[in-house]
C-alpha cells in the first residue's frame, strides 16, 4: 500500500488505493508504464473493486493529470508514451461517467 486506507469516497468504508499492475510492461517498458489506480473496499470479508464510485473522481482526476504530463511532456522519451497514454485513458475511464 502506498498510503494508509482512509475513506476517500465518503461512504464510511476505508478505501485501499493500489495500482493496476496489469499495465506494467503491457504497452511499453516498465519505466514507461503508467499504472492506473484501483480502489478496493473490504465487504463481507472480500476485496471489492469500487474504482467506479463517483466519490473517487477527485482521486482519478489527480492521477489523470499526473499521467497526462507523461503523455505530452517534452522530456518523456517518445517511444515510451504509449504506456503513459494507456494509463491515462484507463484512469479516465474508471469513475463513472467517463471523465474528460
Rosetta silent file (secondary structure, phi, psi, omega in degrees, C-alpha in Angstrom):
SEQUENCE: XXXXXXXXXXXXXXXXXXXXXXXXXXXXXXXXXXXXXXXXXXXXXXXXXXXXXXXXXXXXXXXXXXXXXXXXXXXXXXXXXXXXXXXXXXXXXXXXXXXX
SCORE:     score description
SCORE:     0.000 S_00000001
   1 L     0.000  137.581  177.041    0.000    0.000    0.000 S_00000001
   2 L   -80.459  -27.877 -179.417    1.186    3.473   -0.835 S_00000001
   3 L  -147.401  159.252  179.962   -0.917    5.060    1.908 S_00000001
   4 L   -66.897  136.220 -178.711   -2.951    4.051    4.920 S_00000001
   5 L   -62.951  125.815  173.620   -6.550    3.211    3.949 S_00000001
   6 E  -133.165  167.461  178.960   -8.965    6.061    4.649 S_00000001
   7 L   -80.421  100.739  179.305  -12.473    6.813    3.435 S_00000001
   8 L   -88.997  -25.715 -172.899  -11.903    8.786    0.231 S_00000001
   9 L   -93.981  -10.556  178.718  -15.362    8.320   -1.264 S_00000001
  10 L    82.940   15.787 -179.187  -17.444    9.409    1.727 S_00000001
  11 L   -97.739    3.059  178.450  -19.288    6.114    2.138 S_00000001
  12 L    85.041    3.959 -179.810  -17.869    5.344    5.585 S_00000001
  13 L  -115.447  134.841  178.849  -15.685    2.454    4.369 S_00000001
  14 L   -63.656  134.397 -179.806  -11.882    2.619    4.226 S_00000001
  15 E  -102.682  125.862  176.175  -10.602    2.692    0.635 S_00000001
  16 E   -94.325  113.814 -179.002   -7.457    0.754   -0.243 S_00000001
  17 E   -98.029  117.368  178.638   -5.714    2.561   -3.114 S_00000001
  18 E  -123.051 -177.909  173.098   -3.446    0.285   -5.158 S_00000001
  19 E  -112.769  146.778  178.391   -2.129    0.339   -8.712 S_00000001
  20 L   -83.076   89.923 -173.709   -3.421   -1.851  -11.513 S_00000001
  21 H   -69.365   -3.451  174.513   -0.138   -3.609  -12.241 S_00000001
  22 H   -63.365  -18.445 -179.742   -1.610   -5.306  -15.319 S_00000001
  23 H   -84.389  -14.840 -179.869   -0.483   -2.149  -17.150 S_00000001
  24 L   -70.728  128.441 -177.749    3.191   -2.635  -16.294 S_00000001
  25 L    70.951   -7.344 -173.426    5.118   -3.859  -19.372 S_00000001
  26 L   -70.657  -43.222 -174.277    1.831   -4.159  -21.281 S_00000001
  27 L  -115.669  -10.803  177.009    2.158   -1.133  -23.579 S_00000001
  28 L  -165.566 -169.947  178.763    5.804   -0.122  -23.060 S_00000001
  29 L   -65.802  168.287  176.946    8.747   -0.825  -20.794 S_00000001
  30 L   -57.026  -44.928 -179.003    8.294   -0.872  -17.018 S_00000001
  31 L   -63.738  -28.966 -179.323    9.860    2.596  -16.810 S_00000001
  32 L   -93.045    1.513 -177.778    7.446    3.880  -19.454 S_00000001
  33 L   -86.545  142.412  171.946    4.369    2.335  -17.890 S_00000001
  34 L  -120.727  110.483 -179.134    1.739    4.299  -16.018 S_00000001
  35 L   -89.711  122.038  179.423   -0.397    2.014  -13.883 S_00000001
  36 L   -69.364  156.036  177.431   -3.828    3.468  -13.119 S_00000001
  37 E   -71.742  154.971  172.047   -5.101    3.359   -9.564 S_00000001
  38 E  -133.430  135.052 -176.327   -7.517    0.708   -8.422 S_00000001
  39 E  -115.595  127.134 -178.662   -9.559    1.222   -5.267 S_00000001
  40 E  -118.472  145.955  169.379  -10.721   -1.699   -3.154 S_00000001
  41 E  -118.124  153.286  172.225  -13.071   -1.977   -0.182 S_00000001
  42 E   -96.971  114.674 -178.483  -13.378   -4.955    2.113 S_00000001
  43 E  -125.808  120.043 -178.004  -17.043   -6.025    2.049 S_00000001
  44 L    52.746   39.540  176.642  -18.143   -9.163    3.895 S_00000001
  45 L    79.205    6.892 -179.595  -14.508  -10.253    4.117 S_00000001
  46 E  -122.163  146.902  175.662  -13.839   -9.894    0.372 S_00000001
  47 E   -78.366  126.680 -178.857  -11.951   -7.306   -1.641 S_00000001
  48 E  -122.788  129.157  177.633  -14.347   -5.444   -3.940 S_00000001
  49 E   -73.903  115.900  179.618  -13.237   -3.089   -6.731 S_00000001
  50 L  -115.603   23.034 -175.431  -15.040    0.218   -6.119 S_00000001
  51 L   -58.521  -25.965 -179.183  -12.973    2.292   -8.557 S_00000001
  52 L   -82.923    1.843 -178.780  -16.119    3.418  -10.415 S_00000001
  53 L   -64.692  127.042 -178.400  -17.598    5.098   -7.338 S_00000001
  54 H   -56.053  -30.158  179.998  -18.419    8.762   -8.136 S_00000001
  55 H   -66.184  -11.668 -179.867  -16.935    9.894   -4.809 S_00000001
  56 H   -94.999    3.383 -178.745  -13.499    8.844   -6.068 S_00000001
  57 H   -53.639  -42.616  179.320  -13.499   11.272   -9.007 S_00000001
  58 H   -59.934  -38.491  177.312  -11.033   13.682   -7.331 S_00000001
  59 H   -61.513  -47.381 -177.547   -8.509   10.868   -6.881 S_00000001
  60 H   -70.418  -33.291  176.465   -8.813    9.823  -10.518 S_00000001
  61 H   -63.859  -41.993  177.660   -8.695   13.436  -11.763 S_00000001
  62 H   -63.064  -46.164 -179.772   -5.421   13.924   -9.873 S_00000001
  63 H   -65.748  -34.411  176.563   -3.972   10.681  -11.250 S_00000001
  64 H   -62.832  -41.299 -178.858   -5.100   11.657  -14.772 S_00000001
  65 H   -65.700  -36.697  176.855   -3.202   14.930  -14.534 S_00000001
  66 H   -65.955  -45.376 -179.115   -0.051   13.086  -13.492 S_00000001
  67 H   -65.199  -38.187 -179.210   -0.390   10.570  -16.349 S_00000001
  68 H   -61.032  -36.996 -179.380   -1.147   13.342  -18.846 S_00000001
  69 H   -61.233  -31.877  176.293    2.138   15.057  -18.046 S_00000001
  70 H   -76.306  -29.161  179.702    3.947   11.939  -19.265 S_00000001
  71 H   -68.193  -36.162 -172.639    1.805   11.786  -22.400 S_00000001
  72 H  -114.753  -10.198 -175.115    2.720   15.283  -23.529 S_00000001
  73 L   -61.516  136.023 -178.209    5.881   16.159  -21.628 S_00000001
  74 L   -67.395  -23.725 -177.627    8.851   17.110  -23.819 S_00000001
  75 L   -85.316  -13.798 -178.382   11.297   15.179  -21.656 S_00000001
  76 L   -74.322  132.248 -178.583    9.420   11.879  -21.925 S_00000001
  77 L   -63.126  127.679 -172.178   11.013    9.502  -24.413 S_00000001
  78 H   -59.777  -30.831 -179.155    8.707    9.311  -27.446 S_00000001
  79 H   -80.408   -1.823  178.255    8.789    5.505  -27.697 S_00000001
  80 H  -103.180   -4.822 -174.156    7.564    5.255  -24.083 S_00000001
  81 H   -66.989  -25.626 -179.751    4.459    7.423  -24.466 S_00000001
  82 H   -61.157  -37.008  177.477    2.137    4.519  -25.297 S_00000001
  83 H   -64.499  -39.738  178.066    2.436    3.237  -21.729 S_00000001
  84 H   -68.830  -41.392 -179.374    1.526    6.670  -20.384 S_00000001
  85 H   -64.039  -43.129  178.642   -1.356    7.048  -22.817 S_00000001
  86 H   -62.166  -42.704  178.044   -2.837    3.677  -21.900 S_00000001
  87 H   -64.796  -39.034  178.788   -2.611    4.531  -18.215 S_00000001
  88 H   -63.801  -47.441 -179.099   -4.172    7.937  -18.799 S_00000001
  89 H   -64.504  -42.228  179.167   -7.129    6.502  -20.723 S_00000001
  90 H   -64.673  -38.075  178.175   -7.695    3.733  -18.165 S_00000001
  91 H   -66.292  -39.445  179.266   -7.600    6.272  -15.336 S_00000001
  92 H   -66.561  -29.949 -175.603  -10.114    8.473  -17.157 S_00000001
  93 H   -82.782  -13.427 -174.057  -12.479    5.536  -17.665 S_00000001
  94 H   -68.065  -60.242 -177.654  -12.680    4.427  -14.020 S_00000001
  95 L   -74.617  133.829 -179.390  -15.044    6.913  -12.340 S_00000001
  96 L   -93.316  142.519   -7.400  -18.466    6.902  -13.977 S_00000001
  97 L   -71.344  170.431 -176.474  -19.452    8.737  -16.054 S_00000001
  98 L   -52.391  125.178  179.786  -16.326    8.884  -18.184 S_00000001
  99 L   -78.455  147.405 -179.798  -14.142   11.779  -17.037 S_00000001
 100 L   -93.040    0.000    0.000  -12.847   14.219  -19.637 S_00000001
